[in-house]
Amino acid sequence: MLHAVIPAGGSGTRLWPLSRATNPKFLHPLTGTAETLIQATVARLASVAALGDTYVVTGVAHAPGIARQLPDLPESNILIEPSPRDSCAAIGLAAAVIAQRDPEAVMGSFAADHLVRDGARFVEVLRDAEAGARRGLLMTVGITPTHPETGYGYLQCGKTVDGPIRTVDEFKEKPSLDVATEYVRSGRYLWNASMFVWRVDVFLKELHRQQPELHDGLLRIAAAWDTDDRDRVLGEIWPTLPKISVDYAVMEGAAAAGLVATVPGDFGWNDVGDFHTLGDVLPADDNGNVIVGDSATLDGGKPEVLLHDSTGTVVVPQSGRLVAALGMHDVIVVDTPDAVLVCPRDRAQDVKKLVDELKERGDSRI
């Protein structure tokens, strides 16, 4: 059994205005079922991690929503960050707290906002990753590419260690389309989905080697975590911790030292980064239209969405109003009580620019 860690941060700016800073995408039912993304994440980990060994690392604003959606999760397993310090502080905090409770534990880190279609295959891959972790490797779960993708980082794979386990020679930044095409053609690269499995002692040792200041601060916080002194120590140390991702802080240097390996994942993974992606992964009608969320009827039986002569349209009805579209093709319509978004599907990645502009204006609707 693993100790499962679920970092739950960020605001999902490419899914605005559905996803907001105070109500991010992992709290929404974007799975094609009534489950929210974070509920689905916990459910798929249930066969490899007991609920008592499952931790969520999140911010102050999101903790109440997570507690409501995961009522059976022990309250002490929701690790609340006073402020965002990027992924290494979040994941490192969980590793340090787990190490206090179980020094030889194997932990896995899995984002709160990913979709996985084949849960059984996902578990098989985790078992392979766990085997590598018990050998002392820092394991990643790489995703077998289905197409050249410029929105993901890549893992450059090296020699075979055992069975499906391969070394990771290098972490690659998001590439151009030509480079991504060459990566996929070569068969030596996997998408970097930021899923990790390792022994906590091995990770903390490598964190100490590369980021001693961050390591020492996290261990001081963890030592006080289950005491009355937690808030004082957390308040003193947390703001001083380096703000850096776990890839930059640990994994890239560990790969150069030959300590990182991967197993390929082919379990229908998607990171649900924008509305165009939702249109691809959620069930569609005969015309390729996707309605996100519970859209059966309003009170009185009136349809919430009315589409006529429209194809490939993604509609997110959240205001209670009737959303009607006529002659629309490959567009996105998101209707919330205080904001409406309309854009072509091929501009879905640019929704973040709207959020950036609202931030510059000081607008609170972000």
C-alpha positions in Angstrom: 0.0 0.0 0.0 1.1 3.5 -0.8 0.7 6.8 1.1 -1.1 8.8 -1.6 -0.5 12.6 -1.8 -2.8 14.8 -3.8 -1.5 18.4 -4.4 -4.6 20.5 -4.9 -3.7 24.0 -5.9 -3.9 26.5 -8.7 -7.0 28.1 -10.2 -7.3 26.5 -13.7 -7.2 29.8 -15.5 -7.8 28.2 -18.9 -11.2 27.0 -17.6 -12.4 30.4 -16.5 -15.1 31.5 -15.8 -16.1 28.0 -14.5 -12.9 27.6 -12.6 -12.0 30.5 -10.2 -9.3 31.1 -7.7 -11.7 30.3 -4.8 -13.5 27.5 -6.7 -10.9 25.7 -8.8 -11.4 23.1 -11.4 -10.7 20.1 -9.2 -13.8 20.9 -7.1 -16.0 20.7 -10.3 -17.7 17.6 -11.8 -15.7 17.4 -15.0 -15.5 13.6 -15.2 -18.6 12.9 -17.2 -20.2 11.7 -13.9 -21.4 13.4 -10.7 -17.9 13.0 -9.2 -15.7 16.0 -9.0 -12.1 15.7 -10.2 -10.7 15.4 -6.7 -13.3 12.9 -5.7 -12.5 10.8 -8.8 -8.8 11.0 -7.9 -9.3 9.7 -4.4 -11.6 7.0 -5.7 -9.1 5.6 -8.2 -6.4 5.5 -5.5 -8.6 3.6 -3.1 -7.2 0.1 -4.1 -3.5 1.2 -3.5 -3.8 3.7 -0.6 -6.0 3.5 2.4 -8.0 6.7 3.2 -6.1 7.1 6.4 -2.9 7.1 4.3 -4.2 9.6 1.7 -3.2 13.3 2.1 -4.3 16.4 0.3 -2.0 19.4 0.2 -4.0 22.6 -0.5 -4.4 26.3 0.3 -6.4 28.0 3.0 -9.2 29.0 0.6 -9.7 25.5 -0.8 -9.5 23.4 2.4 -13.2 23.8 3.4 -14.4 22.7 -0.1 -12.1 19.7 0.0 -13.3 18.7 3.4 -17.0 18.9 2.2 -16.3 16.8 -0.9 -14.2 14.3 1.0 -16.0 13.9 4.3 -14.4 10.5 5.2 -10.8 11.8 4.8 -9.3 12.4 8.2 -9.1 16.1 9.0 -5.5 15.7 9.9 -4.7 14.5 6.4 -5.6 17.8 4.8 -2.3 19.7 4.9 -2.9 23.4 4.6 -0.3 25.7 3.1 -0.4 29.2 4.4 0.6 30.5 0.9 1.6 29.0 -2.4 5.3 28.0 -2.6 5.1 25.8 -5.7 5.1 22.1 -6.0 8.3 21.2 -4.3 7.3 22.8 -1.0 3.8 21.2 -1.2 5.0 17.7 -2.1 8.0 18.0 0.2 5.8 19.0 3.2 3.7 15.8 2.6 6.8 13.7 2.3 8.3 15.1 5.6 5.0 14.7 7.5 4.7 11.1 6.3 8.3 10.4 7.2 7.6 11.5 10.7 4.8 9.0 11.0 6.3 6.2 8.8 10.0 6.7 8.0 10.2 3.9 5.4 6.9 4.7 3.6 6.5 4.7 -0.1 4.4 7.7 -1.3 2.9 8.6 -4.6 2.0 12.1 -5.7 -1.0 12.6 -8.1 -2.6 15.8 -9.2 -6.1 16.5 -8.1 -7.3 17.6 -11.5 -6.4 14.8 -13.9 -8.7 12.3 -15.7 -8.0 8.6 -15.9 -10.2 6.4 -18.0 -8.8 2.9 -17.3 -8.6 2.6 -13.5 -7.5 -1.0 -13.5 -4.6 -0.3 -15.8 -3.7 2.7 -13.7 -3.3 0.5 -10.7 -1.1 -2.0 -12.6 1.2 0.8 -13.6 1.4 2.1 -10.0 2.4 -1.4 -8.9 5.3 -1.3 -11.3 6.3 2.1 -10.1 6.1 1.0 -6.5 8.5 -1.8 -7.3 11.0 0.6 -8.7 10.6 2.9 -5.7 11.3 0.1 -3.3 14.6 -0.4 -5.1 15.5 3.2 -4.2 14.6 4.9 -7.5 12.7 8.2 -7.7 9.9 7.0 -10.0 7.7 8.9 -12.4 4.7 7.7 -14.3 5.2 8.8 -17.9 2.3 8.9 -20.3 2.7 7.1 -23.6 2.2 9.9 -26.2 -0.8 9.5 -28.5 0.2 12.5 -30.7 2.8 15.3 -30.8 1.8 17.7 -28.0 3.3 21.1 -27.4 1.5 21.7 -24.1 3.4 19.0 -22.1 6.9 18.5 -20.9 8.6 15.2 -21.9 10.7 12.5 -20.3 13.7 11.2 -22.3 13.9 7.5 -21.6 17.1 5.6 -21.4 18.0 1.9 -20.7 15.6 -0.7 -19.3 16.1 -1.4 -15.6 13.6 -4.2 -15.1 10.4 -5.1 -16.9 8.7 -1.9 -17.9 11.0 0.3 -15.8 13.3 2.6 -17.8 15.8 5.2 -16.6 15.0 8.9 -17.2 18.0 10.5 -18.9 16.6 14.0 -19.0 13.5 16.1 -18.4 12.5 18.2 -21.5 10.6 21.5 -21.6 7.5 21.9 -23.6 8.7 21.6 -27.2 7.8 23.1 -30.6 5.5 21.1 -32.8 8.4 19.9 -35.0 10.4 18.8 -31.9 7.4 17.1 -30.4 6.8 15.2 -33.6 10.4 14.0 -33.6 10.0 13.0 -29.9 6.9 10.9 -30.6 8.4 9.3 -33.8 11.6 8.2 -31.9 9.7 6.2 -29.3 12.1 7.3 -26.6 9.9 10.0 -25.0 6.9 10.0 -22.6 4.7 12.9 -21.5 5.6 14.2 -18.1 2.4 14.0 -16.1 4.0 15.0 -12.8 3.0 11.7 -11.2 5.7 10.5 -8.8 6.3 7.4 -6.6 9.2 7.1 -4.2 10.4 6.1 -0.7 10.1 9.2 1.4 13.6 8.7 2.9 15.1 8.5 -0.6 13.3 11.7 -1.8 14.2 13.6 1.4 17.9 12.6 1.0 17.9 13.9 -2.5 16.1 17.0 -1.5 18.8 17.6 1.1 21.5 17.2 -1.5 20.1 19.7 -3.9 17.9 22.0 -1.8 19.3 21.9 1.8 17.5 25.1 2.8 14.1 23.8 1.6 14.8 20.4 3.1 15.7 21.7 6.6 12.8 24.1 6.7 10.3 21.3 5.8 11.7 18.9 8.4 11.4 21.6 11.1 7.8 22.1 10.1 7.1 18.4 10.0 8.6 17.9 13.4 6.0 20.3 14.8 3.1 19.2 12.7 1.4 17.0 15.2 2.1 19.3 18.1 0.6 22.5 19.5 3.5 24.4 18.1 2.5 23.8 14.5 1.0 27.1 13.7 3.9 29.1 15.1 6.6 27.1 13.3 4.7 27.0 10.1 4.1 30.8 10.2 7.8 31.4 10.8 9.3 29.0 8.3 6.9 28.6 5.4 7.3 32.2 4.0 11.1 31.7 3.9 11.0 28.5 1.8 12.3 28.7 -1.8 9.5 28.8 -4.4 10.4 26.2 -6.9 8.8 23.2 -8.7 9.7 19.7 -7.8 11.0 19.0 -11.3 13.5 21.9 -11.1 14.4 21.4 -7.5 14.9 17.7 -7.4 14.0 15.6 -10.4 16.1 17.1 -13.1 19.2 16.9 -10.9 18.3 13.4 -9.7 17.9 12.3 -13.3 21.4 13.6 -14.1 22.7 11.5 -11.2 21.0 8.3 -12.5 18.4 8.2 -9.7 15.2 8.7 -11.7 13.2 6.0 -13.6 9.8 5.8 -15.2 7.1 3.4 -16.2 4.9 4.1 -19.2 1.2 4.8 -18.5 -1.4 3.9 -21.1 -4.6 4.3 -19.0 -6.5 7.1 -20.8 -4.9 10.0 -19.0 -5.8 13.7 -19.6 -5.0 16.8 -17.6 -8.2 18.6 -18.6 -6.4 21.8 -19.3 -9.0 23.7 -21.2 -12.5 23.6 -22.6 -11.4 22.2 -26.0 -9.9 19.2 -24.1 -13.2 18.7 -22.2 -15.0 18.6 -25.6 -12.6 15.8 -26.7 -12.8 13.6 -23.5 -16.4 13.9 -22.3 -19.4 12.1 -24.0 -20.8 14.0 -27.0 -24.1 13.8 -28.8 -24.4 12.7 -32.4 -23.3 16.1 -33.6 -20.2 16.2 -31.5 -21.7 18.7 -29.0 -20.7 18.3 -25.3 -22.7 19.7 -22.4 -20.6 19.9 -19.2 -22.2 19.1 -15.9 -25.8 18.2 -15.0 -27.8 19.6 -17.8 -30.9 17.5 -18.0 -33.6 19.9 -17.0 -34.3 23.0 -15.1 -37.2 23.3 -12.6 -40.3 22.8 -14.6 -38.7 20.5 -17.1 -37.4 23.2 -19.4 -34.2 22.2 -21.2 -31.1 24.0 -19.8 -29.4 23.9 -23.2 -31.0 24.2 -26.7 -28.7 23.5 -29.7 -29.9 23.8 -33.3 -27.8 23.2 -36.4 -24.7 23.3 -34.2 -21.7 20.9 -34.2 -18.6 20.4 -32.1 -19.9 22.9 -29.5 -18.9 22.8 -25.8 -21.5 24.3 -23.5 -21.1 24.8 -19.8 -24.4 25.9 -18.3 -23.9 27.2 -14.7 -26.2 30.1 -14.3 -29.6 28.4 -14.3 -30.5 30.3 -17.5 -31.5 28.6 -20.8 -28.4 28.5 -23.1 -29.4 28.4 -26.8 -27.1 28.2 -29.8 -28.1 28.4 -33.4 -25.7 27.6 -36.3 -22.6 27.4 -34.0 -19.7 25.1 -35.0 -16.6 24.4 -32.9 -17.3 27.1 -30.3 -17.2 27.2 -26.5 -20.0 28.8 -24.4 -19.6 29.0 -20.7 -22.5 30.7 -18.8 -22.0 31.5 -15.1 -24.0 33.9 -12.9 -21.5 36.7 -13.2 -19.6 36.1 -16.5 -20.2 34.6 -19.9 -17.4 33.3 -22.2 -17.8 32.7 -25.9 -14.8 31.7 -28.0 -13.7 29.3 -30.8 -12.5 25.9 -29.6 -9.1 26.5 -31.3 -8.6 29.5 -29.0 -9.3 27.6 -25.8 -5.7 27.9 -24.6 -5.9 31.7 -24.9 -8.6 32.0 -22.2 -5.8 32.5 -19.7 -5.1 35.9 -21.4 -8.6 37.1 -20.3 -7.8 36.1 -16.7 -4.5 37.9 -16.9 -6.3 41.1 -18.2 -8.8 40.9 -15.4 -6.0 40.6 -12.9 -4.4 43.7 -14.3 -7.7 45.6 -13.9 -8.0 44.4 -10.3 -11.3 42.6 -11.2 -12.3 40.1 -8.5 -14.1 37.7 -11.0 -11.0 35.5 -11.4 
